[in-house]
């Protein structure tokens, strides 16, 4: 359920994979930094979706370390979801734009 999924949702991704992900500051006024210590899977993709499911940012990830600044300042304040899709499943994390 969505209520059980508010902080973070995991579908068959190893707990060790999740610890590699950082997004900060969260909440933010628009500029987020996204970091992965190590991407271990081929065909990985990162997306940010709004509350109605529209993808507002998407990028394919390559194996290795990854760091990117994402600017959401042109979007409405509210709750968004960071989705990491790998061949092992999907990880979701709530991010707040204030």
Secondary structure, 3 states (H helix, E strand, C coil): CCHHHCCEEEECCCHHHHCCEEEECCCECCEEEEEEEEECCCCEEEEEECCCCCEEEEEEECCEEEEEEEECCCCCCEEEEEEEEECCEEEEEEEEEC
